[in-house]
Amino acid sequence: MGACFYYQSTAVYFGADKMNVDNEAVTPGQGTTMQHHWDEAFGYLGVPIDFPTNTDGLFFWGNYANQRNALLGCNEKLMNAFLRGRAAIDNKDYDTRDEAIADIRETWELVSAATAISYLNTAIARFDDLAARNHALSEAVAFVYSLQFNPDKRIDNAQVAGLLATIGGNADFLQMNFYQTTVQALQSAKNTLAASYDLEKIQDEL
């Protein structure tokens, strides 16, 4: 979800190679090349076209955004930015398109960070249940790892690696050992994430 869907949308389809393309010639059923690329970026979110009014059948990132929505208000932010950017392309207003891209990248990154915190909360709360702890930590490291794939990310790759090492003892997935982590280490990673993404006030609620 991070290395493919999140990366493809925020970095590839919203990148210069996919956005600085033809926006004149219309292909039936697809629109212009730029419109089509924008629509493909939206597809990676995994939500219906009437989201968030309709939250049925959510997939992948759409499902996680919806889980965080009560605290983050991310559903409407994401959808409004996608709609605003698409309308801007239709109107050849590329400054507004780029502002929408920035908003999507920021909100989507926040969903990933908040979801990592949510799983760290579960791991801390159920620390003595090894199955529950290790499941939650496998999810947490995946969402932390995903943070590196946003070109406008708040934290750099070295910080991502540091968080992974704090959680699992090593930034390399093959060297991690969730059996040897501590509540203190998980709390430290959680606090670092919350501070990096201005989530301190709600970090215990996620």
C-alpha positions in Angstrom: 0.0 0.0 0.0 2.9 2.4 0.7 5.5 1.4 -1.8 2.9 0.9 -4.6 -0.4 2.8 -4.1 0.7 5.7 -2.0 3.9 6.2 -4.0 2.2 5.9 -7.4 -0.4 8.5 -6.5 1.6 11.1 -4.5 4.9 10.7 -6.3 4.4 9.3 -9.7 1.0 10.4 -11.0 1.3 13.8 -9.2 4.9 14.2 -10.4 6.1 16.3 -13.2 6.3 13.5 -15.7 2.6 12.7 -15.4 1.2 16.2 -14.8 3.2 18.2 -17.4 1.4 16.4 -20.2 -1.2 17.2 -22.9 -4.4 18.7 -21.6 -6.1 19.4 -24.9 -6.7 16.3 -26.9 -9.6 14.2 -25.5 -9.7 10.4 -25.7 -13.3 9.2 -25.3 -13.9 7.6 -22.0 -10.6 8.9 -20.6 -10.5 12.6 -21.1 -7.2 14.4 -21.8 -3.9 12.7 -20.8 -3.6 15.0 -17.7 -7.2 14.3 -16.7 -6.6 10.6 -17.0 -3.5 10.7 -14.9 -5.3 12.6 -12.2 -8.1 10.0 -12.3 -5.6 7.2 -11.9 -4.0 8.9 -8.9 -7.5 9.1 -7.4 -8.0 5.4 -8.0 -5.1 4.5 -5.7 -7.0 6.0 -2.8 -9.6 3.2 -2.9 -12.8 5.1 -2.5 -16.0 5.6 -4.6 -16.6 8.7 -6.6 -19.3 9.9 -4.1 -17.0 9.5 -1.1 -17.3 10.5 1.7 -21.1 10.6 1.4 -20.8 6.9 0.5 -18.3 4.9 2.6 -19.4 1.5 1.3 -16.9 -0.8 -0.3 -13.8 1.1 0.7 -10.4 -0.4 -0.2 -6.9 -0.1 1.2 -6.1 3.5 2.0 -9.7 4.6 1.8 -10.6 2.1 4.6 -7.8 3.5 6.8 -8.7 7.1 6.1 -12.2 6.3 7.1 -11.0 4.7 10.4 -9.1 7.9 11.2 -11.7 10.3 10.0 -13.5 10.9 13.3 -10.3 12.5 14.7 -8.6 13.8 11.6 -11.5 14.9 9.4 -9.5 13.5 6.6 -12.2 12.0 4.3 -13.6 15.4 3.3 -10.2 17.0 3.0 -8.9 14.3 0.7 -12.0 14.1 -1.5 -12.4 17.9 -1.7 -8.7 18.2 -2.8 -9.1 15.5 -5.4 -12.3 17.3 -6.8 -10.7 20.7 -6.6 -7.6 19.5 -8.5 -9.6 17.7 -11.2 -11.8 20.9 -11.7 -8.6 22.9 -11.9 -7.3 20.7 -14.7 -10.5 21.0 -16.5 -10.1 24.8 -16.3 -6.4 24.7 -17.0 -5.7 26.3 -13.7 -2.4 24.6 -12.8 -1.6 26.7 -9.8 -4.8 25.4 -8.1 -4.1 21.9 -9.3 -0.7 22.0 -7.6 -2.2 23.4 -4.4 -4.6 20.5 -4.4 -1.7 18.0 -4.9 0.0 19.6 -1.9 -3.1 19.2 0.2 -3.6 15.6 -0.8 0.0 14.7 -0.1 -0.2 16.3 3.4 -3.5 14.7 4.4 -2.6 11.3 3.0 0.7 11.4 4.9 -1.2 12.3 8.1 -3.4 9.2 7.6 -0.4 7.0 7.4 1.3 8.5 10.5 -2.0 8.4 12.5 -2.6 4.8 11.6 0.9 3.9 12.7 0.2 5.6 16.0 -3.1 3.7 16.3 -1.3 0.4 15.9 1.4 1.4 18.4 -1.4 2.2 20.9 -2.8 -1.3 20.4 0.7 -2.9 20.8 1.3 -0.9 24.0 -2.2 -1.7 25.4 -1.9 -5.5 24.6 1.9 -5.8 25.1 1.6 -9.1 27.1 -0.5 -10.7 24.4 2.3 -11.6 22.0 0.0 -12.4 19.0 -1.9 -9.1 19.3 1.3 -7.2 20.0 3.2 -8.6 17.0 0.3 -8.2 14.7 -0.1 -4.6 15.7 3.6 -3.9 15.3 3.7 -5.5 11.9 1.0 -3.0 10.8 2.7 -0.1 12.6 6.1 -0.6 10.9 4.4 -0.9 7.5 2.7 2.5 7.9 5.9 4.1 9.2 7.8 2.6 6.3 5.2 4.1 3.9 5.9 7.6 5.0 9.1 7.8 2.9 7.2 7.6 -0.4 5.7 11.0 -0.3 7.9 13.6 -2.0 6.6 16.4 0.4 7.0 14.2 3.5 7.5 15.9 6.9 10.2 13.5 8.0 13.1 12.3 6.0 14.2 8.7 5.3 16.8 8.7 8.1 14.0 9.6 10.5 11.8 6.9 9.1 14.7 4.4 9.6 15.2 5.7 13.2 11.5 5.1 14.0 11.6 1.6 12.6 14.8 0.8 14.6 13.1 2.1 17.7 10.1 -0.1 17.2 11.8 -3.3 16.0 15.4 -3.0 17.0 16.5 -2.5 13.4 15.4 -0.6 10.3 15.9 -3.8 8.2 12.7 -5.8 8.2 14.7 -9.0 8.2 16.5 -8.0 11.3 13.6 -6.8 13.4 12.6 -8.6 16.5 9.3 -7.6 18.1 9.8 -10.1 20.9 12.6 -7.9 22.2 11.0 -4.5 22.1 9.8 -2.7 25.2 6.8 -0.6 26.1 9.2 2.3 26.5 10.5 2.0 23.0 7.1 1.8 21.5 6.0 4.9 23.5 9.1 6.7 22.3 8.3 6.0 18.7 4.7 7.0 19.2 5.7 10.3 20.9 8.1 11.0 18.0 5.4 10.4 15.4 2.9 12.5 17.3 5.3 15.4 17.6 6.3 15.2 14.0 2.7 15.4 12.8 1.2 17.7 15.4 -0.9 14.9 16.8 0.1 15.2 20.4 -3.4 16.2 21.6 -5.1 13.1 20.1 -2.3 10.5 20.1 -3.8 8.5 22.9 -7.2 8.5 21.2 -6.1 7.2 17.8 
